Amino acid sequence: MNRILKNLSLTLMLTGAPLAFLPQAMPAQAQAADPAVEQIQGFYDALTGSMKSGGATKSRYERLKPAVEKAFDLAAMTQAAIGPSWATASEADRKALTEAFTRMTIANYAKNFDSYSGEKFSVEPASIARGQDHFVKSTMKTSGETIAFNYRMHQVGTEWKVTDVLLAGNISQMAQKRSDFAATLAAVGPQGLAKRMNALTDQMLS
């Protein structure tokens, strides 16, 4: 599991600001159960269950798919990762990009969290409100390190969903994805990028 921080920073799923401001912010929910926190806790429960079950990456992918789709706003994340090119993309291009990004995101979790060795996910009991977004702070403790995974979330209907993962507490995965995708978009366009994401996913699932 020591490779998780490196792997996710290279391959995971709005540009997020560092969370240095969070200690000065007020908790979003002081008394009642925090729905944003519950969403992340539910995702971690599913992720831990998948890690404990093990098996092939494809089987973990299928187990994690419902949990990832429930906790993450994958359409919004795709738009954020694509950046300005989204505005000029056709509906067919947007659909292809969203589907490819969704597959890749689920596959990343299935590939990188592949076994269980006593890892423990801890979620702070109250999210932090900043404007219309909430931030949920969490950590994963292994035998040798503690990694911060903080989540930027917004409300979709009655649910809170992730729009960015801040790795090590403040490294925006959407900002990194936008940087990673820029050259491919310029070279081969939206459909070409979707094909490359699907090819990467196929490699992870093979």
N, C-alpha and C positions, 0 to 999 in steps of 0.2 A: 504493500500500500504506500510505500514511501515515494513512489513515482507519481502519485495522484496529483500533487500540486503542479509538477512540471507538465504532465500530460494534459490536464484540464486547461492550463494556461495556453497551451498550443492548439487544442482542438475543441473546446467548449463553445456553449451558448451563454438610441438612447445612450448615450455616453454618460456614465455615472461619475459623479464627483466623489472624491475621497470622503470617508465618514468621520473626518476630524471634528465636524460640527456636532456629532451625535450626543456627546455627553452634556452639551448645553441645551439639547432639545427636551421637550416634555414627553413623557410616555403617552402613546396614543390611547391606550386602554389602561386605566389604573386599577379597576376593580373587576369588571366582568371579564370572562374569558376573551382573549384577543383573537378574532377570526383570522387575522394575517398570520399570527404565530401558530394557530391550529393547522393552517394550511401547510406550513413548513414542517410541523411535527408529523403530520400525516404522510407527507412525502418521505421524510426520514424513516418512518416506520416501514414504509414499502421498500425503501432502498436497503435498509438493514435486513429485512426479510429476504430480499433477493440475494444479498451477499451471503447470507447463511445457507440459502438453498443451493448456491453454486450452479453447476451445470454449464452447458455451452452458452456462449454469448447470445446466440439466437433465442434461447429459452429465457435468459434474463431480460432480453429486449422485450419479449412478449409480456413478461410479468410486470415490467416497469412502465410499459406504454400507457396504461390507464392512469397511473399515478402522476407521470410527467405531464400528460395532457390536462389533468385536473389542476395541477399546481402552477403550471407555466402558461402565460399568454404567448403562445408560440407565434401567432400571427404578428403581434406587436413586436416581439423580439426579432422576427425576420425583417420587418420593416426597418427597425433600428439598426440592424446589422448591415443591411444593404445601403442605408444612407440616402443621399440625394437622388440616386438612380431610381429609387422606388417611385418617385413622382412621375417619371416618364415611362415606367414599365407598363406593359399591357396587362389586362386581367389574366390572360393565359400565363404570362411570365410570372406574375405575382403568385398565382396558384402553384406553379412549378417550384418556385423558390421556397414558398412556405412549406410545401410537402417535403422537399429535400432537406430543409433546415430542421424540420420536425424529426425526420428519420435520423439525421445526424446527431441531434441533441440526445435523443433516447439511446442511440447506439453508444454515444460517449459515456453515459452513465453505466450502461450494461458492460462496456469494455473495461472501464477504469475501476469500477467498484465490483471486482470479479470474485472476491472471496472474503471471508470473515475471520479476523484474528483478534477479536475483542475490541474492535473500534467502537467508540461511543460518541454519538451525536448529542449535543446539548444546545437547546434553544432558549434564549432569554425570554422571560415570561411576558414582556410587553414590547410591542413594536414602537418605533420612533416615527412620529409624524413630521413630515416636511412638505408643506403645501398639500397637494392631493395625493402624494405618495407616502407610503409607509416603508420603513426599513426594519427588517428582522435580522438580528444578530445571532450568529450561531458558531459553534466550533465542532470540529471532529478531532477527538483525541485517539492517538494510536499509542503503541508501546514506546515510540521514540519521538513523537512530535505532536504539536497541537496546531491545527490549521483552521483559520477563520474563514467561514463562508457566510457572507452577509448578502441579504436579498432585498432588492428594490422591488416594490410591489405597488400595483394600483387596483382599483376596484372595477370588476367586470360584473355587472348585475349585482347579485348578492354576495359574490365571492371576491376574495383578494387573490390576485395572481402575480406571479413573478414576471418582471420585465427586464431584470438584469441580475447577474450573479457577480458579486464583488469578491474576487478571490484574494485570499490573504487579507481580507478586510477592506481593501480599497482598489483592487485592480479590476476595472470594468471589463467583463468579458464581451459586452456588446461593442465597446470601443475597440477592443482588440480584433474582434471579428470584422468590424467595418474596415479596419486597416488591412487585415488579411485578404478580404474580398475585393478590395479596390482594384488591384492589378488584374485579377481574373475578369472582373466585370468590364474593364477597359479593353481587354484583349479579346474576349469571346462572348460578351454580353450576358444577359440574365439566364437564357437557356443553357449557355455553356457553363455558367457557374453552377446551375442546378445539376447538370450532368456530373460535374466534378465533385460536388457534395455527395451525390448518390454513389459515385465510384468510391469515395472515401468510406462511406457507410458500408458499402458492400465488402470492402477490405476488412473493416472491423468485425463484421458479422460472419466472415468466412472461417 
